[in-house]
Amino acid sequence: MHQPSSSNTRNLRLAFFLNLGFAVLELFGGLYTNSLAILSDAFHDFGDSVSLGLAWYFQHLSVRGRDHNYTYGYRRFSLMGALVNSLILTAGSIFIIVKAIPRLQSPEVTMSEGMAALAVVGIIVNYIAMRILQRGHTLNERIVSLHLLEDVLGWVAVLVGAILIYFTGWHVIDPILSLLIAGIILFNVVRNLREAIDIILQKVPKDIDVDQLTAELSDIKSVLDVFDLHVWTLDGERIILSVHLVVAPGLDREDLTEIKNRARERVRAHGIGHSTIEINLPEEEYTDEPDR
């Protein structure tokens, strides 16, 4: 399994400065060209910059080791960045929609040449930042890299739109592009937000078949029953399991060690890197609070 490292933090830091620098350029460019598509994307990129800054901070926290306060370590802090990122993008998309609708009825003149020039720079900058983050493996980096991919595609659309405005004079293309970009962003934000919420709610990871895993553990020699099996993911990467195995009476320490080793082998085959396996005898009473 991939472990968080300082390289993940460096990736986010570099993407942050690239995005922030271009957002400033974009803001002045949007005002100069009177393009709502570019101006709206400038606010969107400022939101991305805030999100990247938070993601950078949370990722920095997530590489810390465990301590007395967080016994699993700080890996889940990266999820906070993913959640804040999604919420900011949602607010930014709503802002774009509110500003674009009036311009559908009353289009304003835009400077198509300036739009095209900014679009080319936008494609290059966002593509570089996206490629940097694609080196990472955390959910946080994946979500941010997807946002940057959307930005690349959005800038391609702006470039095409600028060319069409230049040759046709249809300035209504500018607010239409804004609405299309906002719609794509909202669609993907909902999908990514759902994944982050599933992790927080400790949903079984999608690649884990609990019934199959239970059957494989039950098939171990001298295991009579498998119960209270829980599987969840800490941060979208590290999968954790806890389970109770009821074993036949009369087994010695060597037999019990062998059962645990076999169980861990089968668990690891499913990509589960951290497991807690408790051995119970048939006569033992399970005293933990039952699930409700």
N, C-alpha and C positions, 0 to 999 in steps of 0.2 A: 504493500500500500504506500501511496505517496505521503510523505510527511511534510507539513508546512515548513518553509525555510525562509531565510532572509531574501532569497531571489524573488519569492512571491511579493514581498514588500517592495523590493526595488522595481518590479514590473509595474505595480500600482503607482508608485511615486513618479516614475518616468511618464506614464500615461497621464497622470494628473497635471504635470507641468505642460505637456504637449497640448492637452485639451484646454487648460486655462488660458494659455497664450493665444491659442487660436480663437477662443470665445471672445477675447477682448478685440482682436482684429475683426471678427465677425460682427460684433456690435456696431463698430464704427462703419463697417462696410454696409451693413443693413440700413443704417441711417442715411448713408451717402447715396445708395442706390434706390432708396424708398421701397425696398422689397420686404414684404411681410414674411415671405418664406424664409429669407435669410435672417431677418430680425427676430422672428419667432425661434428659429433654430439657434440664434445667439443666446437667448434666454434658456433654451433647452440645454445648450452646451454649458452655460454657467451652472445650471442644475446638475449636469453630469460632473462638472468640476467639483462641486460641493460633495456629490456622492462619491467621487473618486477619492477626495480628501478624507472623507469619513471611512471609506473602504480601506484606504492606506492605514489610517489610525487603528481601525479594528483588526486589520490583518497583522499589524505590528503587535497588538495585544495577543492575537491568537497563537503566535509562535512561542509564547512563554510556556514554561513547563508547569506541571501541576503544583499546587500549594495547598495550605490548610483551608483556604476559602473556596478554591475551585479544584476539586480532587481529580477531575478529568482534564485539567488544564484549561487553556483559554481559546481552544480551537473554535468553539461555538460563537465567539465574539465576531467572527467573520460574517456570520449570518446577520448580525445587526446592520452591517454595511449593506448587505444584499437587500434587506427590508427597507432601509432608509432610501437606498437607491431607487427601488421600485416605487415608493411613495412619492418621491420628488419628481420622477418621470411622469407619474400619473397627473400630478398637479400641473406640471409644465404642459402636458398634452391638452388638458382642459383649457388652460390659458390660450394655447394656440387656436383651439376650436372657437372660443369666444371671440377672439380678435379677427378670425378669418371669415366668419359668417357674414358680418356687415359688408365686407369687401366683395363678396359674391354679387351683391346688388349694386354696389358702387365701386367698380375697380379703379385703382389709382395707377398712374403711370409709373413704371419702374425702369431702371437703367439696366437693360438686359446684358450689355457688355460687362459691366461690373459684376452682375450676378454670375456670369459665366466664369470670370476670373476667380472669384471667391469659391465657386463650386469646384474648380480644379484643385485649388489649394486645400479645400475641405476634404476632397477625396484622398489626397496624398497624406494629410496629417492624420485623419481618422484611420486610414488603412495601416499606417505605421503603428499607431497606438493599439489598434486591434491585434496586429501580429505580435506585439510585445506581450499582451495579456494572454494570448493563446498559448504561450509557453507554460503558463501556470496550470494548476489542476484543481484549485478550490472552486466551490460553488460561487463564491464572491467574484472571482476572476472570470468565470464562465459567463455570469450574468452581465458583467461590465463589458466583456468582449462582444457579447451579443448586441448590446446597446450600440457599441462602436460600429459593428457590422451594419446595423440599421442606419447609422449616420452616414456610412459610406454609400449605401444604396439611396439614401435620401439625397445626398449631394449629387449622385448620378442623375436622379430625377430633376433636381434643380438645374443642373447643366442642360439637360434636354429641354426643360421648360424655358430656360433663358434663350436657347437657340430658337425655339418656336416663337417666343415673344418678339425676338429680333426680326424674324422674317414675316410674321403675321400681324404683329401689333395687338394680339389678344392678351391684354394685361390681366384678364380674369384667371389666366393660368396660374398666376402667383398664389392667390388664396386657395385655389383648388389643390395645388401642390401641398400647401400647409395642412389642409384637412387630410389628405392622403397620408402624409408623414405622421400626423398625430394618430390616425387610426391604426397604422402599423405598429407604432410604439405602444399604444394601449393594449393591442392584442397580445403582444409579446410580454408586456409587463404582467398582465393577468396570469399568463402561463408560468412565468418565473416566480411570481409571488405565491402561486399555489404550491410550487415545489418547496419554497422556503418555509411556508406554513406547515406543509406535511412533515418536514424535518423537525420543526418546533413541537409539533403534536406527536412526535415519535412514531410516525407511521412506518410500517414495515417497508424497507427499501424495495423498489419495484423488481429487482433482479433476484430477490429471495423468495423461494417457495417454502412456506412454513410447513405445509403438510409433507412435502418431500423430505425436508430436513428432519422432521419428527420421525418419519419412517426410517431414515438412515440411522438415526441415533437408537431407535428401538431395535434395530437389527443387530446391534452390537451384542456379542455373547455375554450372557448373564444379566443383561438389562431387561427388567420386567415391565417397566413403565417409564414414560417420559411425560413430565407435566410442568406447568408454569414456565413455558418457554416464551421468552420475550426477545425480539430482535428490533433494533432501531439504529439510526445513524446519528453520529454526533454532529457532523457538519456537511453531510452530503458525500463524504469520502470515507471516513472511518466508520465501519459497521461494528456494532456491539451486540453481544448475546449473553443472556443468562438463562440457565435451565436446571431443572432437578431431574436426576436419574434415579429411579428405584431399582436396586440391584438385588440379586439373590443372596440370601443369608449364608454365612459361613465362609465368605471370601476373605483371603488374607490381604495384607497391605500391597503385596506385589500384584495381585489380581485387580485391586481397586485402582492402582496406578496405571495398569494396562488399559482399563476401561476409560479412564480420563484421557490418556494419550490417544486412544482410538477416536474418542469423541472429538477431541480438539483437531485431529487430522481431518475428520469429516466436516467439521465446522469451517476450518480454514479453506477447504475445497470450494466453499461457497463465497469466498472472498471476505469472510468475517475475521478481522484481525485481533479482536479482543473478546474473550469469552470467560464467563464465570460458570463453572460446572460444579454443582453440589450433588454429592452422593447421599441417597437416603436408603435405609433398610425398610422392608415392608411393615415392620411393627412400629416404625417411627410415626409420630403424629405431626402433620405439617401445621405449625403454629402461627405462621405469618398471617396477616389480615387477608382474607380472601378477596378476590376481585369482585366488584359489584357490577 
